[in-house]
Amino acid sequence: MQHPSGLRKLCLSGNDLFNTFQRSGLSHFYVARYLQQSNNASGGAAAAWHSNPHANTGAFYEEGVNSDSVNGAPLPSGALLSTLANDRTLTQLELDDCGLQGACLALLCRSLMLNQGLLVLSLRNNNIDAEGATLIGRALCRHGALQRLYISGNVLEDEGVCALAAVLEDTSRQADGMGSPEASVSVGRRNKPADGPGACPLEVLDVEKTWMGDRGLVALGVALQTNHSLRVLLLDDNHFTAQGCEAFAAFMEKNESVRKCQLGATSASHPILLRIERATLRNTRKAENSESDALQREVVRLHYQKYKLQEARVELEGLRDKTVEVKQAAANVDLQFKQDTSDYTKKITELKEQIEHYTKQEESYKVQGAQLEEELKRQQVQFEEDMQVVQERLTAEMALREQMEERFKECEAELARWQNEGPEREAERRAHLQNLKEDMAQWGEQRRTYKAETDELQALVHTLEDQLESRRKAAMPTPATREGASNAGKKNRKDSFVSSTNTPRKAAAAKQKA
């Protein structure tokens, strides 16, 4: 690839480039080239292969140079993949059955990130796994030109297919950001890939025999909801279930770009295949009718322009009529200006006469103003005197008013107290009266108690006196003995009276406390 201007297609299929030659460690190589120029004899066959990648390619191998070796020197894979990054003319690369895997696959992906001219990449029947498919997906997200990817016969499984589905979703986001393709290209012309970095506009995706399951199938279906570039999707000989095929068919019915979708050698039932076929047939017819639709839109646009032209013509005629009206209005304005000029002259004369009249009135007003000023001074002096008298009267009235207001407030307060506090005062008096009645009842009870106790004491005293008298009569002691006995009796009577008196008093005090 030292001369990138001549090479368009490189086919190295069926060679053990990435196992034997990588282990050999050779560093010198020659690359077999196939020239696909517009003026060469093989240009027609190359163009036919580009339009139909499934056609017989035996002619290319016969016309091309042997890809196994050149002058007996083997082809080292590392240098081959490294030079791919700087090649700008190679549009088709076939690496089928080459044992591509591991570091060589990573090197290829790194080259694809830098290469922006490759349109077709075939990696069938290699040792690519899910991790390798993820690397390819990341590379294609940076590659802005690849249109066909053939990666069948590899063990991609669901993870690898999900990575490729992410590429389709990234393509749809890029297309949405760039705008509608019908607005940027002419009718019947295929959209060209962008020169700058971005996701590749894939048109053909071959994932046959990749051990894909329902998860990868559903991921592709979800990506097709927003993708508008994919035309052919090959899904033959994979491990799908009826539920996965049903979900994918529902997604396909919402897609408007896929024109061919194969689900052979899978668990897809005949009704599901018919649904997918109807969807692809609808998209094919829509694509075939796109040119007529574009022409119809062009006709509508021309009719609209014709309508706008007629509208502009009518507007121009209206402007002409308005021009005539403006000219007539200008003539009328001139006549009106002349009339206004004469009226203005008359008004100036009248204003001059009015100015003279107002000047005379001003002189008379000055004389009247001087007289009014003198009268004003006299009135001011009289007003000051009157104001002093009024102020004195007002001061006296204010003092009297304040006294009356204070008296009035006192009366109002007394009246309010009698009006507002009457029930409360009555309630207080009734409560006080009730308390007095209760106290009187208690004192009456105490008096009755005291009277009963006094009666008892008097009866006891009488009993004691009788007993004493009887004893005195019976004993008749000497005077000294009589005196001692009388003292002892008095003392006993006194103690018994004190004890009998204190007992009811203590009971009454306890009752009062309770």
Buried (B, 14 or more C-beta within 10 A) or exposed (E): BEEEEBBBBBBBBBBBBBBEBBEEEBEEBEBBBBBBEEEBEBBEBBEEBBEEBEEEBEBBBEBBEEBEBBEEEBBBBBBBBBBBBEBEBBBBBBBBBBBBBBEBBBBBBBBBBBBBBBBBBBBBBBBBBBBBBBBBBBBBBBBBBBBBBBBBBBBBBBBBBBBBBBBBBBBBEBBEEEEEBEEEEEEEEEBEBBEEEBBBBBBBBBBBBBBBBBBBBBBBBBBBBBBBBBBBBBBBBBBBBEEBBBBBBBBBEEBEBBBBBBBEEBBBBEEBBEBBBEBBEBBBEEEEEEEEEBEEEEEEEEEEEEEEEEEEEEEEEEEEEEEEEEEEEEEEEEEEEEEEEEEEEEEEEEEEEEEEEEEEEEEEEEEEEEEEEEEEEEEEEEEEEEEEEEEEEEEEEEEEEEEEEEEEEEEEEEEEEEEEEEEEEEEEEEEEEEEEEEEEEEEEEBEEBBEEBEEEBEEBBEEBEEEBEEEBEEEEEEEEEEEEBEEEBEEEBEEBBEEBBEEBEEEBEEEEEE
